[in-house]
């Protein structure tokens, strides 16, 4: 029983509630549907053919500005030429990103903005589901410990 308890304690202490998540851009098609739903009924009847044509046409995605996504002091995970790096952004020098690895602030990395895969830029964020799992596991472990001590 002690081995299982130690294993649970070690796993909970090594688990982090922070994960790297790719921020999804706002969907302009969803905004267009909400605007159509909010329009008065008389306008819907008159403009129905034009609106149905507008919904079928996909708007091109807005270009992603890498320099805005990678602001100084952000903790991010980037994909550069097929390799993944967890870095903290230091600054931009014209078209080059200057950053350092998360656990090695003395090492300096430089990447040109064309090398960075803009679709796979993931920010470090708090993950509520993981925090909930850790909390439930901790409560279950405490409950089991109390049960076996009282028994």
DRENDREN-591358 format. One record per atom (N, C-alpha, C): residue number from 0; x, y, z; atom name. Coordinates in steps of 0.2 Angstrom, whole numbers. Layout:
# DRENDREN-591358
NUM, X, Y, Z, CA
...
This chain:
# DRENDREN-591358
0, 4, -6, 0, N
0, 0, 0, 0, CA
0, 4, 6, 0, C
1, 10, 6, 4, N
1, 14, 12, 4, CA
1, 17, 13, -3, C
2, 19, 8, -6, N
2, 22, 9, -13, CA
2, 17, 13, -18, C
3, 11, 11, -17, N
3, 5, 15, -21, CA
3, 5, 22, -19, C
4, 5, 23, -13, N
4, 4, 30, -10, CA
4, 10, 34, -12, C
5, 16, 31, -12, N
5, 22, 35, -14, CA
5, 22, 37, -22, C
6, 19, 32, -25, N
6, 19, 33, -33, CA
6, 14, 38, -34, C
7, 8, 39, -31, N
7, 3, 44, -32, CA
7, 6, 51, -30, C
8, 10, 51, -24, N
8, 13, 57, -22, CA
8, 18, 60, -27, C
9, 22, 55, -30, N
9, 27, 57, -35, CA
9, 24, 59, -41, C
10, 19, 56, -44, N
10, 15, 58, -50, CA
10, 12, 64, -49, C
11, 9, 66, -44, N
11, 5, 72, -43, CA
11, 10, 78, -42, C
12, 16, 77, -39, N
12, 21, 82, -38, CA
12, 25, 83, -45, C
13, 25, 79, -49, N
13, 28, 80, -56, CA
13, 24, 82, -61, C
14, 17, 82, -60, N
14, 12, 84, -65, CA
14, 11, 92, -65, C
15, 11, 95, -70, N
15, 10, 102, -70, CA
15, 3, 104, -73, C
16, 0, 109, -71, N
16, -6, 111, -73, CA
16, -5, 116, -79, C
17, 1, 117, -81, N
17, 2, 122, -87, CA
17, 4, 117, -93, C
18, 1, 119, -98, N
18, 2, 115, -105, CA
18, 3, 121, -110, C
19, 6, 118, -116, N
19, 7, 123, -121, CA
19, 1, 121, -126, C
20, -3, 127, -127, N
20, -9, 126, -131, CA
20, -9, 131, -137, C
21, -10, 129, -143, N
21, -11, 133, -149, CA
21, -17, 137, -149, C
22, -16, 144, -149, N
22, -22, 148, -149, CA
22, -25, 148, -156, C
23, -32, 146, -156, N
23, -36, 146, -162, CA
23, -38, 153, -164, C
24, -37, 155, -170, N
24, -40, 161, -173, CA
24, -47, 162, -173, C
25, -50, 168, -172, N
25, -57, 169, -172, CA
25, -60, 167, -179, C
26, -66, 163, -179, N
26, -69, 161, -185, CA
26, -73, 166, -188, C
27, -71, 169, -194, N
27, -76, 174, -197, CA
27, -82, 171, -199, C
28, -83, 165, -201, N
28, -89, 162, -203, CA
28, -94, 162, -197, C
29, -92, 160, -191, N
29, -96, 160, -186, CA
29, -99, 167, -184, C
30, -95, 172, -185, N
30, -97, 179, -184, CA
30, -102, 181, -189, C
31, -101, 179, -195, N
31, -106, 180, -200, CA
31, -113, 177, -199, C
32, -113, 171, -196, N
32, -119, 167, -195, CA
32, -123, 171, -189, C
33, -119, 173, -184, N
33, -122, 177, -179, CA
33, -125, 183, -181, C
34, -122, 187, -186, N
34, -125, 193, -188, CA
34, -131, 192, -192, C
35, -132, 186, -196, N
35, -138, 184, -200, CA
35, -143, 183, -195, C
36, -142, 179, -189, N
36, -147, 177, -185, CA
36, -150, 183, -181, C
37, -146, 188, -180, N
37, -148, 194, -177, CA
37, -152, 199, -181, C
38, -152, 198, -187, N
38, -155, 203, -192, CA
38, -163, 202, -191, C
39, -167, 207, -192, N
39, -174, 207, -192, CA
39, -177, 202, -198, C
40, -183, 199, -196, N
40, -186, 194, -201, CA
40, -187, 197, -208, C
41, -189, 204, -208, N
41, -191, 206, -215, CA
41, -185, 207, -219, C
42, -179, 208, -216, N
42, -173, 209, -220, CA
42, -170, 202, -222, C
43, -172, 197, -218, N
43, -170, 190, -220, CA
43, -174, 188, -226, C
44, -180, 189, -227, N
44, -184, 187, -232, CA
44, -181, 191, -239, C
45, -180, 197, -238, N
45, -178, 201, -244, CA
45, -171, 199, -246, C
46, -166, 198, -242, N
46, -159, 196, -243, CA
46, -157, 189, -243, C
47, -162, 185, -243, N
47, -161, 178, -242, CA
47, -156, 175, -247, C
48, -157, 176, -254, N
48, -153, 173, -259, CA
48, -146, 176, -258, C
49, -145, 182, -257, N
49, -138, 185, -256, CA
49, -135, 183, -250, C
50, -138, 182, -245, N
50, -135, 179, -238, CA
50, -133, 172, -239, C
51, -137, 168, -243, N
51, -135, 161, -243, CA
51, -129, 160, -248, C
52, -128, 165, -252, N
52, -122, 165, -257, CA
52, -116, 167, -252, C
53, -117, 172, -248, N
53, -111, 174, -244, CA
53, -109, 169, -239, C
54, -114, 165, -236, N
54, -112, 160, -232, CA
54, -108, 154, -235, C
55, -109, 153, -241, N
55, -106, 147, -245, CA
55, -99, 149, -247, C
56, -97, 156, -248, N
56, -91, 158, -249, CA
56, -86, 158, -243, C
57, -81, 155, -243, N
57, -76, 155, -238, CA
57, -72, 161, -238, C
58, -71, 165, -233, N
58, -67, 170, -233, CA
58, -60, 168, -231, C
59, -55, 171, -235, N
59, -48, 168, -233, CA
59, -46, 170, -226, C
60, -42, 166, -223, N
60, -39, 167, -216, CA
60, -35, 173, -216, C
61, -35, 177, -211, N
61, -31, 183, -211, CA
61, -24, 181, -209, C
62, -19, 184, -212, N
62, -12, 182, -211, CA
62, -10, 183, -204, C
63, -6, 178, -201, N
63, -4, 178, -195, CA
63, 2, 182, -194, C
64, 2, 187, -189, N
64, 8, 191, -188, CA
64, 12, 188, -183, C
65, 17, 185, -185, N
65, 22, 181, -180, CA
65, 24, 186, -174, C
66, 26, 192, -176, N
66, 29, 196, -172, CA
66, 24, 198, -166, C
67, 18, 199, -168, N
67, 13, 200, -162, CA
67, 12, 194, -158, C
68, 12, 188, -161, N
68, 11, 182, -157, CA
68, 17, 181, -152, C
69, 23, 182, -155, N
69, 29, 181, -151, CA
69, 31, 188, -148, C
70, 28, 190, -143, N
70, 29, 196, -139, CA
70, 35, 195, -134, C
71, 39, 200, -132, N
71, 44, 198, -127, CA
71, 41, 196, -121, C
72, 45, 191, -118, N
72, 44, 188, -111, CA
72, 38, 183, -111, C
73, 36, 181, -117, N
73, 31, 176, -118, CA
73, 34, 169, -118, C
74, 31, 164, -114, N
74, 34, 157, -114, CA
74, 30, 153, -119, C
75, 33, 151, -125, N
75, 30, 148, -130, CA
75, 34, 142, -132, C
76, 30, 138, -136, N
76, 33, 132, -140, CA
76, 33, 133, -147, C
77, 38, 134, -150, N
77, 38, 135, -158, CA
77, 41, 129, -161, C
78, 39, 129, -168, N
78, 42, 124, -172, CA
78, 46, 127, -178, C
79, 52, 125, -178, N
79, 57, 128, -182, CA
79, 60, 123, -186, C
80, 59, 123, -193, N
80, 62, 118, -197, CA
80, 61, 111, -195, C
81, 56, 109, -192, N
81, 54, 102, -190, CA
81, 56, 101, -183, C
82, 59, 105, -180, N
82, 61, 104, -173, CA
82, 57, 109, -168, C
83, 56, 106, -162, N
83, 51, 110, -158, CA
83, 56, 113, -152, C
84, 55, 119, -150, N
84, 58, 122, -145, CA
84, 54, 126, -140, C
85, 55, 125, -134, N
85, 51, 128, -129, CA
85, 56, 134, -127, C
86, 54, 140, -128, N
86, 58, 146, -127, CA
86, 54, 152, -124, C
87, 58, 156, -121, N
87, 55, 163, -119, CA
87, 58, 168, -123, C
88, 53, 172, -126, N
88, 55, 177, -131, CA
88, 59, 183, -128, C
89, 64, 185, -130, N
89, 68, 190, -128, CA
89, 66, 197, -132, C
90, 67, 197, -138, N
90, 66, 202, -142, CA
90, 66, 201, -150, C
91, 64, 205, -154, N
91, 65, 205, -161, CA
91, 70, 209, -164, C
92, 75, 207, -168, N
92, 80, 211, -171, CA
92, 78, 211, -178, C
93, 75, 216, -181, N
93, 72, 216, -188, CA
93, 68, 210, -189, C
94, 70, 205, -193, N
94, 66, 200, -195, CA
94, 68, 193, -191, C
95, 72, 194, -186, N
95, 75, 188, -182, CA
95, 72, 188, -175, C
96, 70, 182, -173, N
96, 68, 181, -166, CA
96, 74, 180, -162, C
97, 75, 183, -156, N
97, 80, 182, -151, CA
97, 77, 179, -145, C
98, 78, 173, -143, N
98, 75, 170, -138, CA
98, 80, 165, -134, C
99, 78, 163, -128, N
99, 82, 158, -125, CA
99, 78, 152, -122, C
100, 81, 146, -122, N
100, 77, 140, -120, CA
100, 74, 141, -112, C
101, 69, 138, -111, N
101, 66, 139, -104, CA
101, 70, 138, -99, C
102, 74, 132, -99, N
102, 78, 131, -93, CA
102, 85, 132, -94, C
103, 87, 136, -99, N
103, 94, 138, -100, CA
103, 94, 146, -102, C
104, 94, 150, -98, N
104, 93, 157, -100, CA
104, 100, 160, -103, C
105, 106, 157, -102, N
105, 112, 159, -104, CA
105, 113, 157, -112, C
106, 109, 153, -114, N
106, 110, 151, -121, CA
106, 105, 155, -125, C
107, 108, 158, -131, N
107, 104, 163, -135, CA
107, 102, 159, -142, C
108, 96, 159, -144, N
108, 94, 156, -150, CA
108, 91, 162, -154, C
109, 93, 161, -161, N
109, 90, 166, -166, CA
109, 87, 162, -171, C
110, 81, 165, -173, N
110, 77, 161, -179, CA
110, 75, 167, -183, C
111, 75, 166, -190, N
111, 72, 171, -194, CA
111, 64, 169, -194, C
112, 60, 174, -195, N
112, 53, 173, -195, CA
112, 50, 169, -200, C
113, 54, 168, -206, N
113, 52, 163, -211, CA
113, 53, 156, -209, C
114, 57, 155, -204, N
114, 59, 148, -202, CA
114, 53, 145, -197, C
115, 50, 150, -194, N
115, 45, 148, -189, CA
115, 39, 146, -192, C
116, 36, 140, -190, N
116, 29, 138, -192, CA
116, 24, 142, -188, C
117, 21, 147, -191, N
117, 16, 151, -187, CA
117, 10, 147, -185, C
118, 8, 142, -188, N
118, 2, 138, -186, CA
118, 3, 134, -180, C
119, 9, 133, -178, N
119, 11, 129, -172, CA
119, 14, 132, -167, C
120, 12, 139, -166, N
120, 15, 143, -160, CA
120, 10, 141, -155, C
121, 13, 138, -149, N
121, 9, 137, -143, CA
121, 11, 141, -137, C
122, 6, 144, -134, N
122, 8, 148, -128, CA
122, 7, 143, -122, C
123, 11, 145, -117, N
123, 10, 141, -110, CA
123, 4, 144, -107, C
124, -1, 140, -105, N
124, -7, 142, -102, CA
124, -9, 137, -96, C
125, -13, 140, -92, N
125, -16, 135, -86, CA
125, -21, 131, -89, C
126, -21, 125, -88, N
126, -26, 120, -90, CA
126, -30, 118, -84, C
127, -36, 120, -85, N
127, -41, 118, -79, CA
127, -43, 111, -79, C
128, -44, 107, -84, N
128, -45, 100, -84, CA
128, -40, 96, -80, C
129, -33, 98, -82, N
129, -28, 94, -78, CA
129, -28, 96, -71, C
130, -29, 102, -69, N
130, -29, 104, -62, CA
130, -35, 101, -58, C
131, -41, 100, -62, N
131, -46, 96, -59, CA
131, -44, 89, -57, C
132, -41, 86, -62, N
132, -39, 79, -61, CA
132, -34, 78, -56, C
133, -29, 83, -55, N
133, -25, 82, -50, CA
133, -28, 83, -43, C
134, -33, 88, -43, N
134, -36, 89, -36, CA
134, -41, 83, -34, C
135, -44, 80, -39, N
135, -48, 74, -37, CA
135, -44, 68, -35, C
136, -38, 68, -38, N
136, -33, 62, -37, CA
136, -31, 63, -30, C
137, -29, 70, -28, N
137, -26, 71, -21, CA
137, -32, 70, -16, C
138, -38, 72, -17, N
138, -43, 71, -12, CA
138, -44, 63, -12, C
139, -44, 60, -17, N
139, -45, 52, -17, CA
139, -39, 49, -13, C
140, -33, 51, -14, N
140, -27, 49, -10, CA
140, -28, 50, -3, C
141, -30, 56, -1, N
141, -31, 58, 6, CA
141, -36, 54, 9, C
142, -42, 53, 6, N
142, -47, 49, 8, CA
142, -45, 42, 9, C
143, -41, 39, 5, N
143, -39, 32, 5, CA
143, -34, 32, 11, C
144, -30, 37, 12, N
144, -25, 37, 18, CA
144, -29, 37, 24, C
145, -34, 41, 25, N
145, -38, 42, 31, CA
145, -42, 35, 32, C
146, -44, 32, 27, N
146, -48, 26, 28, CA
146, -43, 20, 31, C
147, -37, 20, 28, N
147, -33, 15, 30, CA
147, -30, 16, 37, C
148, -29, 22, 39, N
148, -27, 24, 46, CA
148, -32, 23, 51, C
149, -38, 24, 49, N
149, -44, 23, 54, CA
149, -45, 15, 55, C
150, -44, 12, 49, N
150, -46, 5, 49, CA
150, -41, 1, 53, C
